[in-house]
Amino acid sequence: MAGIYIHIPFCRRKCHYCNFYSIPSLKYRERFLDALKEEIYIQRNYLEEKQVETIYFGGGTPSFLKAEEIAGLLAEIRGYYNISGDPEITLEANPDDIDPSLLQAYRSIGINRLSIGVQSFFDDDLEYLNRTHSAQKAEESVSQAKAAGFSNISLDLIYGIPTLTNEKWGKNLEKAFSLDVPHISTYSLTVEPKTALDLLIRKKKLPGPVEEQVLSHFRILLRKMNDHGFEHYEISNFCRDGLYSRHNSMYWNGTHYLGLGPSAHSFNGTSRQWNLSNLVQYITQIKENDRFYESEELTTIQQYNEYVMVSLRTMWGCDSRKIREEFGDETGERFTEHVARFIESGDVIEKDSIYYLTDEGKLFADGIAAELFMDNNSV
C-alpha cells in the first residue's frame, strides 16, 4: 500500500501565514506541467510496484489549474504506477475557485474527495489571513460541492486568529456542522519565520496570536466536536462515519509515499527525499536530467523519534510493543520509564501497552513527544 502526493505551487496570492512553497503567478504553468509529467516517469520505480491507494493534489492551490490539466496528470500517473481499483483522489480547493461547472469536471475525471480551504466564516478573520475569498463564498462553495455530488468533503478551519473571539470560534464550528460534512481539519495559527505574517507582527501592523486564546479555542474545539459526533483521530483532524483522510493517515502510520512537484517529500521506510523548493530550478534540473532532490537515510534513532511523534498524535496511540520489536528492549524500557511522568501528570494514559494522549495532553503534543525523543547520547 502506498500514496502519491502532487504539489501544485501556484496560487492567486500568498496568505500572510503560509510557509508552504508557492508562487502567486501562473507564469511557468506549461513548463511546470511538462516537468511534472517527466518526474512522474522518472520516479516510476520509487514505490516498487506497491499498490497506490491514494492520490492527493495539494499546494499552493490545485484548483487554480484546469480540470483537463489535472486529468492529464492523473493519466500519466495511471500509466506508470499500480493504482488500486478504488483510490481516494483528493484535491485541495479554494472557495473562490469553486463553481458548478468546475466541480462537475472534477467529478468526471475521478476526483472523489475535496478539501476546501474555508479557514473562517467571518470576513474580518479572512482579511487578517489575506485570504482571497469571502465568508459568503466559503459557505456557498460547500453547498455547491454537495450539489455537484461530492459527499467526501473536508473543511479546513484555523483557530487562534487574534480577530477570532471564543464566541466567533464556536460559531465557525457550528456553521461547519450545519453544512453536514464528514471531515473537518483544524489548525492553530502559527507564525512561521520569514512569512508575511511574521513581518507584519514584528512591525506591529498586525497583532499576533495569544497562547491563552489558542488553548481556549482548542478546548472549545474538543468539546464541540465530541458533542457533534466527530471522532478525533489525529491532533488536527476529525471525522464522522470512519471517513478518515486515507492519504494523510498514511503519513501517520508510516506507509510509503511519493511526493511529486517542487518541495514535495517522499518516504520509503528507511529514507526520505525532498524536491527542490524552487520552481525554476526544479524545471531546469528535470529538463537537463540533473538531480532535482536531496535525500537522507534515516538512522534508527530518527525512525524511533518519528514513530513516537506521529503515533502519539493519533487515536491509535504509541505501541510500546512495536517499539520493543523494531527498536529493541532497551529502547522500549527507556520509553516506558520516560513516559511514566506524563501518565502521572494526566497527559497520557496507557491501555494494553498502547499510550494515548488525554485531551489535556493533546494541548502539548509536540512538547511531550520531544521529551520522549532519543539522541545519540541516549544510546
C-alpha positions as CSV (number, residue, x, y, z in Angstrom):
1,M,0.0,0.0,0.0
2,A,1.3,3.5,-0.9
3,G,0.2,7.1,-1.6
4,I,1.2,9.8,-4.1
5,Y,1.2,13.5,-3.3
6,I,1.4,16.1,-6.1
7,H,2.4,19.6,-5.2
8,I,0.9,22.4,-7.3
9,P,2.9,25.5,-6.5
10,F,0.6,28.2,-7.9
11,C,-1.8,30.4,-6.0
12,R,-3.6,33.7,-6.7
13,R,-1.8,35.4,-3.8
14,K,0.1,34.3,-0.8
15,C,-1.8,34.1,2.5
16,H,0.0,36.0,5.3
17,Y,0.6,32.9,7.4
18,C,1.6,30.4,4.6
19,N,5.1,28.9,4.7
20,F,4.4,26.2,2.1
21,Y,6.3,26.6,-1.2
22,S,4.1,28.6,-3.6
23,I,4.2,31.5,-6.1
24,P,1.4,33.9,-6.8
25,S,1.6,33.5,-10.5
26,L,0.9,31.1,-13.4
27,K,4.0,32.3,-15.3
28,Y,5.6,28.8,-15.6
29,R,2.4,26.8,-15.8
30,E,3.1,24.9,-19.0
31,R,6.8,24.3,-18.3
32,F,5.9,23.1,-14.8
33,L,3.3,20.6,-16.1
34,D,5.8,19.2,-18.6
35,A,8.4,18.9,-15.9
36,L,5.9,17.3,-13.5
37,K,4.9,14.7,-16.1
38,E,8.6,13.9,-16.6
39,E,9.1,13.5,-12.9
40,I,6.1,11.1,-12.8
41,Y,8.0,8.9,-15.3
42,I,11.5,9.3,-13.6
43,Q,10.1,8.2,-10.2
44,R,8.1,5.3,-11.6
45,N,10.1,2.7,-9.6
46,Y,10.2,4.6,-6.3
47,L,7.2,2.8,-4.8
48,E,8.4,-0.6,-6.0
49,E,5.1,-1.7,-7.6
50,K,3.3,-1.1,-4.3
51,Q,-0.4,-0.6,-4.9
52,V,-1.3,3.1,-4.8
53,E,-4.4,3.6,-2.7
54,T,-4.4,7.4,-2.5
55,I,-3.6,10.4,-4.8
56,Y,-3.5,13.9,-3.2
57,F,-3.3,17.2,-5.1
58,G,-2.0,19.8,-2.6
59,G,-0.3,23.2,-2.8
60,G,-0.4,26.0,-3.4
61,T,-3.8,25.9,-5.0
62,P,-4.5,22.9,-7.2
63,S,-8.0,24.3,-8.0
64,F,-6.1,27.1,-9.8
65,L,-5.4,24.5,-12.6
66,K,-7.9,23.5,-15.2
67,A,-9.7,20.1,-14.8
68,E,-8.2,18.9,-18.1
69,E,-4.7,19.6,-16.7
70,I,-5.4,17.6,-13.6
71,A,-6.8,14.9,-15.8
72,G,-3.6,14.8,-17.8
73,L,-1.5,14.3,-14.6
74,L,-3.8,11.5,-13.5
75,A,-3.5,9.8,-16.8
76,E,0.3,9.9,-16.5
77,I,0.2,8.5,-13.0
78,R,-2.1,5.7,-14.0
79,G,0.3,4.9,-16.9
80,Y,3.3,4.3,-14.7
81,Y,2.0,3.2,-11.2
82,N,0.0,0.4,-9.8
83,I,-3.2,2.2,-8.9
84,S,-5.9,0.4,-6.9
85,G,-9.4,-0.1,-8.2
86,D,-10.9,2.3,-5.7
87,P,-8.3,5.0,-4.9
88,E,-9.1,8.1,-2.8
89,I,-8.3,11.0,-5.0
90,T,-8.3,14.3,-3.1
91,L,-8.0,17.8,-4.5
92,E,-7.4,20.9,-2.3
93,A,-9.6,23.8,-3.5
94,N,-10.1,27.4,-2.5
95,P,-13.7,28.6,-2.2
96,D,-13.2,31.3,-4.8
97,D,-12.2,28.8,-7.5
98,I,-15.2,26.6,-7.0
99,D,-18.2,26.8,-9.4
100,P,-20.7,24.1,-10.6
101,S,-19.0,23.5,-14.0
102,L,-15.6,23.0,-12.4
103,L,-16.9,20.7,-9.8
104,Q,-18.7,18.6,-12.5
105,A,-15.4,18.5,-14.4
106,Y,-13.5,17.3,-11.4
107,R,-16.1,14.6,-10.7
108,S,-15.9,13.4,-14.3
109,I,-12.1,12.9,-14.2
110,G,-12.2,10.9,-10.9
111,I,-11.7,13.4,-8.1
112,N,-13.7,11.9,-5.3
113,R,-12.7,13.9,-2.3
114,L,-12.5,17.7,-1.8
115,S,-10.5,19.5,0.8
116,I,-11.9,23.1,0.9
117,G,-9.8,25.8,2.5
118,V,-12.5,27.7,4.3
119,Q,-10.3,28.9,7.3
120,S,-13.2,31.0,8.7
121,F,-16.8,32.0,8.1
122,F,-16.0,35.6,9.2
123,D,-14.7,38.3,6.8
124,D,-12.5,40.0,9.3
125,D,-10.6,36.8,10.0
126,L,-10.2,36.2,6.3
127,E,-8.9,39.7,5.8
128,Y,-6.3,39.2,8.6
129,L,-5.2,36.0,6.9
130,N,-5.1,37.6,3.5
131,R,-7.4,35.1,2.0
132,T,-8.9,35.8,-1.4
133,H,-12.5,34.6,-0.7
134,S,-15.4,36.0,1.4
135,A,-17.2,34.3,4.2
136,Q,-20.3,34.1,2.0
137,K,-18.3,32.4,-0.8
138,A,-16.9,29.9,1.7
139,E,-20.4,28.8,2.6
140,E,-21.6,28.7,-1.0
141,S,-18.6,26.6,-2.1
142,V,-19.5,23.8,0.3
143,S,-23.2,23.8,-0.8
144,Q,-22.1,23.8,-4.5
145,A,-19.7,20.8,-3.9
146,K,-22.5,18.8,-2.3
147,A,-24.9,19.8,-5.1
148,A,-22.3,18.5,-7.6
149,G,-22.4,15.1,-5.9
150,F,-19.4,15.3,-3.6
151,S,-20.0,13.5,-0.4
152,N,-16.5,13.1,0.9
153,I,-15.7,16.7,1.8
154,S,-13.2,18.1,4.3
155,L,-13.2,21.7,5.5
156,D,-10.0,23.5,6.8
157,L,-10.5,25.9,9.7
158,I,-7.9,28.0,11.6
159,Y,-8.2,28.9,15.3
160,G,-6.1,31.3,17.4
161,I,-6.6,34.2,14.9
162,P,-6.4,37.4,17.0
163,T,-9.7,38.6,15.4
164,L,-11.4,35.4,16.4
165,T,-13.1,35.5,19.8
166,N,-14.3,32.4,21.6
167,E,-17.8,33.2,20.6
168,K,-16.9,33.5,16.9
169,W,-14.8,30.3,17.0
170,G,-17.8,28.5,18.4
171,K,-20.0,29.9,15.6
172,N,-17.4,28.9,13.0
173,L,-17.7,25.3,14.2
174,E,-21.5,25.4,14.4
175,K,-21.6,26.7,10.8
176,A,-19.3,23.8,9.7
177,F,-21.5,21.3,11.5
178,S,-24.7,22.8,9.8
179,L,-23.1,22.2,6.4
180,D,-23.1,18.4,7.2
181,V,-19.6,17.5,6.0
182,P,-17.9,14.3,7.2
183,H,-14.4,15.7,7.8
184,I,-13.0,18.8,9.4
185,S,-9.3,19.7,9.8
186,T,-8.4,22.5,12.2
187,Y,-5.1,24.2,12.6
188,S,-3.7,26.6,15.2
189,L,-2.5,29.8,13.6
190,T,1.3,29.6,13.6
191,V,3.6,32.5,12.9
192,E,6.4,30.9,10.8
193,P,9.7,32.8,10.4
194,K,10.0,34.9,7.2
195,T,6.3,34.8,6.4
196,A,4.4,38.0,5.7
197,L,2.5,37.5,9.0
198,D,5.8,37.3,10.9
199,L,7.0,40.6,9.3
200,L,3.6,42.3,9.9
201,I,3.6,41.3,13.5
202,R,7.2,42.3,14.1
203,K,6.4,45.7,12.5
204,K,3.3,45.9,14.8
205,K,1.0,46.2,11.9
206,L,-1.0,43.2,13.0
207,P,-1.5,41.6,16.4
208,G,-0.1,38.1,16.9
209,P,-1.8,35.1,18.4
210,V,-2.1,34.8,22.2
211,E,-1.3,31.4,23.7
212,E,-4.2,31.6,26.3
213,Q,-6.7,32.2,23.4
214,V,-5.2,29.4,21.4
215,L,-5.6,26.9,24.3
216,S,-9.1,28.2,24.9
217,H,-10.1,27.6,21.3
218,F,-8.6,24.1,21.4
219,R,-10.7,23.2,24.4
220,I,-13.8,24.6,22.8
221,L,-12.9,22.6,19.6
222,L,-12.6,19.3,21.5
223,R,-15.9,19.8,23.4
224,K,-18.0,20.7,20.3
225,M,-16.5,18.0,18.1
226,N,-17.4,15.4,20.7
227,D,-20.9,16.9,21.1
228,H,-21.5,16.6,17.4
229,G,-20.3,13.0,17.0
230,F,-16.9,13.7,15.4
231,E,-14.0,11.3,16.1
232,H,-10.8,13.0,17.0
233,Y,-8.4,10.6,15.1
234,E,-5.4,13.0,14.8
235,I,-4.5,16.2,16.6
236,S,-5.7,18.4,13.8
237,N,-8.3,16.0,12.2
238,F,-11.9,15.0,13.0
239,C,-14.3,12.8,11.1
240,R,-17.7,11.1,11.2
241,D,-18.6,7.6,9.9
242,G,-15.0,6.5,9.7
243,L,-14.2,8.9,6.8
244,Y,-10.6,9.5,7.8
245,S,-8.3,11.0,5.2
246,R,-6.9,7.8,3.9
247,H,-4.0,9.7,2.4
248,N,-2.9,11.7,5.5
249,S,-3.3,8.6,7.6
250,M,-0.5,7.0,5.6
251,Y,1.8,9.7,6.9
252,W,0.9,9.0,10.5
253,N,1.0,5.2,10.1
254,G,4.4,5.0,8.4
255,T,3.1,3.9,4.9
256,H,5.4,4.7,1.9
257,Y,4.5,7.7,-0.2
258,L,5.9,9.5,-3.2
259,G,5.9,13.3,-3.4
260,L,5.9,14.9,-6.9
261,G,6.5,18.6,-7.7
262,P,8.7,21.3,-6.1
263,S,9.2,21.0,-2.4
264,A,7.4,17.6,-2.2
265,H,8.6,15.0,0.2
266,S,8.9,11.2,-0.2
267,F,9.3,8.3,2.2
268,N,10.1,4.6,1.6
269,G,10.5,3.3,5.1
270,T,14.2,3.8,5.6
271,S,15.0,7.1,3.8
272,R,13.4,10.4,2.9
273,Q,13.9,12.7,-0.1
274,W,12.6,16.2,-0.8
275,N,12.4,18.1,-4.1
276,L,13.9,21.5,-4.7
277,S,11.8,24.3,-3.3
278,N,12.4,26.5,-6.3
279,L,10.1,26.1,-9.4
280,V,12.6,27.4,-12.0
281,Q,15.4,25.2,-10.6
282,Y,13.0,22.2,-10.4
283,I,12.0,22.6,-14.0
284,T,15.6,23.2,-15.2
285,Q,17.1,20.2,-13.3
286,I,14.5,17.8,-14.7
287,K,14.9,19.2,-18.2
288,E,18.7,18.8,-18.0
289,N,18.3,15.3,-16.5
290,D,20.1,16.6,-13.3
291,R,19.3,15.7,-9.7
292,F,16.3,17.7,-8.5
293,Y,16.0,16.4,-5.0
294,E,18.0,15.7,-1.8
295,S,17.8,12.6,0.3
296,E,18.9,11.1,3.6
297,E,19.0,7.6,5.1
298,L,17.1,7.6,8.4
299,T,19.1,6.4,11.4
300,T,17.4,4.1,13.9
301,I,17.1,7.0,16.3
302,Q,15.4,9.1,13.7
303,Q,13.0,6.3,12.9
304,Y,12.2,5.9,16.6
305,N,11.6,9.6,17.2
306,E,9.4,9.8,14.1
307,Y,7.3,6.9,15.3
308,V,6.8,8.4,18.7
309,M,5.9,11.8,17.3
310,V,3.3,10.7,14.8
311,S,1.8,7.9,16.7
312,L,1.1,10.0,19.8
313,R,-0.8,12.4,17.6
314,T,-3.3,9.8,16.6
315,M,-6.2,7.9,18.3
316,W,-4.3,4.7,17.6
317,G,-1.6,5.7,20.0
318,C,2.0,4.7,20.6
319,D,2.5,1.0,21.0
320,S,5.4,0.1,23.3
321,R,5.4,-3.5,22.0
322,K,6.1,-2.1,18.5
323,I,8.9,-0.1,20.0
324,R,10.4,-3.2,21.5
325,E,10.1,-5.2,18.3
326,E,11.5,-2.6,16.0
327,F,14.0,-0.8,18.2
328,G,14.9,-3.2,20.9
329,D,14.1,-4.0,24.6
330,E,16.4,-1.3,25.9
331,T,14.7,1.4,23.8
332,G,11.3,0.1,25.0
333,E,12.4,0.2,28.6
334,R,13.6,3.8,28.2
335,F,10.3,4.8,26.6
336,T,8.2,3.4,29.4
337,E,10.4,5.0,32.0
338,H,10.2,8.4,30.4
339,V,6.5,8.4,29.6
340,A,5.6,7.5,33.2
341,R,5.8,11.1,34.3
342,F,3.2,12.1,31.7
343,I,0.9,9.4,33.0
344,E,1.3,10.8,36.5
345,S,0.5,14.3,35.3
346,G,-2.6,13.1,33.5
347,D,-1.4,14.0,30.0
348,V,-1.0,10.3,28.8
349,I,-3.0,7.2,29.6
350,E,-1.9,3.6,28.9
351,K,-4.1,0.6,27.9
352,D,-2.8,-2.8,26.8
353,S,0.7,-1.4,26.3
354,I,-0.5,1.4,24.0
355,Y,-0.1,5.0,25.1
356,Y,-2.6,7.8,24.2
357,L,-2.7,11.5,24.8
358,T,-5.5,12.7,27.0
359,D,-7.5,15.8,25.9
360,E,-5.2,17.9,28.2
361,G,-2.1,16.1,26.8
362,K,-3.2,17.0,23.3
363,L,-2.7,20.6,24.1
364,F,1.0,19.9,24.4
365,A,1.5,17.0,22.0
366,D,4.7,18.3,20.4
367,G,6.4,19.1,23.7
368,I,5.5,15.7,25.2
369,A,6.8,13.9,22.1
370,A,10.0,15.9,22.2
371,E,10.6,14.9,25.8
372,L,10.4,11.2,24.7
373,F,12.8,11.6,21.8
374,M,16.2,10.0,21.8
375,D,19.5,11.5,20.7
376,N,23.0,10.0,20.2
377,N,23.7,10.4,23.9
378,S,20.7,8.3,24.8
379,V,22.2,5.2,23.2
